């Protein structure tokens, strides 16, 4: 082994040797600080990404919910007249026996042309019995039923819309056409004229 001659000037390290550490207590402290900051930034980015994905998922759920509600409303609009025209067969539809349901019941329909039903509309009786008669949901007494339209195309967020359908009789056209304005006021033939 040969010895190397080193310069002995103060403040300059000799060749072939590393400079002595200035502060032996700071070995790796900067690296630990940088690693901690990196982990904190990555965690913050992960939280921001999670929040954004949840927001996107929530917006998709709101869109699906609205779409399902619009589907149920469209089903009700499509079935309203059909149910009213078939009021004579309401007793078979209300009797809780699917074997004798009319061919039209329940009303189902496709809205988007994919040949798969998107909505289903059923009926249920309103509370039309006069006390002390007990309520009978299998019998209609007043030509009024609730039409319940439910969107069946989206099983995750199925919505339903309920509307009271009233099928009125023919009335008395001449009485209703009485002159003098609304509610037959001022009609000389109704006995209420001054």
C-alpha positions, 0 to 999 in steps of 0.5 A, a space after each residue: 500500500 502506498 501512502 498518498 501525500 495530502 495537502 495540509 492546507 486548512 479548509 481544503 480536503 485532501 485528494 482521495 478523501 471525502 470532506 468531513 460532515 459539517 453537522 453529523 446530526 442532519 444525516 438524511 433529515 432532508 430526505 425524510 422531509 421530502 418523503 413526508 411531503 411527497 406522501 402528503 401530496 399523494 394522499 391529498 391527490 388521492 382524496 381529491 380523486 375520490 371526491 371527484 369520482 363520488 361527485 361524478 357517480 352522484 351526478 349519474 345517479 341524479 340523471 338516472 333518477 330523473 330519467 326513471 321519473 320521466 319514464 313513469 310519467 310518460 307511462 301514466 300519460 300513455 295509459 290514462 285514456 286507455 284505463 278510463 276507456 276500460 272502466 267496465 273491467 276494473 273489477 277484474 283488475 282490482 280483485 287480486 286474482 291475476 288469472 282473470 285480469 283483462 287482457 289490457 291489464 297491467 298496461 305496459 309499454 316501450 318508449 325507446 323502441 328496443 322492444 323491452 317494456 319500460 313502464 307498467 301501469 296498474 290501478 288500485 281502488 281509492 277509499 270510496 266506501 262510506 262508513 260504517 262500511 269497511 274499506 274494500 280495495 277489490 271493489 270500486 264504487 265511484 268510478 275513481 281509481 288510482 293509476 300507479 305508473 312505475 318505471 321498470 326499465 331501470 331496476 336500480 332507481 325505479 320511480 313511480 307516479 300515482 294519479 287519481 283517475 275519475 271517469 265521469 258520467 255523461 251529465 246533463 248537456 242542456 243544463 250544463 249549456 244553460 245561458 248566462 255564464 258559469 254555474 247556470 247563473 242568470 239562466 231564465 229557465 233555471 228558476 234562479 233568475 231575478 
